[in-house]
């Protein structure tokens, strides 16, 4: 009986270890700030290439972030409060670009029912800042 009790205590200690080490979940504003670390904002543009929209992240009630690598594009829709990272974003474009006049429909992941839409704003490019070494 004592061996079982020791085994249970040891198992509980092992299982609780990862929970104690887990990092706190960042809120959407903190996630955006982390994505923008080491980057500098450029001049906003009205359209970006469909190529730049392949990697998209929705930050609940905050922004849509497109792209990866050296340049990411941040779009804060006019009705940003309607952004929900649980929704599927459905974009219909008439050309090879995604523009600030485009409307993105949102669809519930479970029911596949339309939940609303967001009106895209301008796209702000954020490029990595290259560190210049100081001469001694």
BELNORMO-V211320 format. One record per residue. RES is the residue in three letters. SS is DSSP state (A for helix, B for strand, O for the rest). OMEGA is omega in whole degrees, -180 to 180 (none if undefined). Layout:
RES SS OMEGA
RES SS OMEGA
This chain:
UNK O -179
UNK A 179
UNK A 179
UNK A 180
UNK A 179
UNK A 179
UNK A 179
UNK A 178
UNK A 179
UNK A 179
UNK A 179
UNK A 179
UNK A 179
UNK A -179
UNK A -178
UNK A -180
UNK A 179
UNK A 180
UNK A 179
UNK A -178
UNK A -178
UNK O 179
UNK O 177
UNK O -180
UNK O -180
UNK O 174
UNK O -176
UNK A 179
UNK A 178
UNK A 177
UNK A 179
UNK A 179
UNK A 179
UNK A 178
UNK A -176
UNK A 179
UNK O 178
UNK O -180
UNK B -180
UNK B -179
UNK B 175
UNK O 180
UNK O 179
UNK O 177
UNK B -179
UNK O -176
UNK B 171
UNK B 180
UNK B 175
UNK A 178
UNK A -179
UNK A -177
UNK A -177
UNK O 180
UNK O -176
UNK B 176
UNK B 176
UNK B 177
UNK B -175
UNK O 175
UNK O -174
UNK O -175
UNK B 170
UNK B -179
UNK B -179
UNK B 173
UNK B -179
UNK B 178
UNK O -175
UNK O -179
UNK B 170
UNK B -178
UNK B 180
UNK B 178
UNK B 176
UNK O -178
UNK O -180
UNK O 177
UNK O -175
UNK A -179
UNK A 179
UNK A 178
UNK O 179
UNK O -177
UNK O 175
UNK O -180
UNK B 173
UNK B 180
UNK B 180
UNK B -177
UNK B 175
UNK O 180
UNK O -180
UNK O -179
UNK O -178
UNK O -179
UNK B 172
UNK B -173
UNK B -176
UNK O 177
UNK O -179
UNK O 177
UNK B 179
UNK B 178
UNK B 179
UNK B -176
UNK B 178
UNK B -178
UNK O -175
UNK O -174
UNK O -176
UNK O 177
UNK O 177
UNK B -179
UNK B 180
UNK B 180
UNK B 173
UNK B 177
UNK B -178
UNK O 174
UNK O 178
UNK O -180
UNK B -180
UNK B 178
UNK B 174
UNK B -178
UNK B 177
UNK B 177
UNK O 178
UNK O -180
UNK O 179
UNK O -179
UNK O 179
UNK O 175
UNK O -179
UNK O none
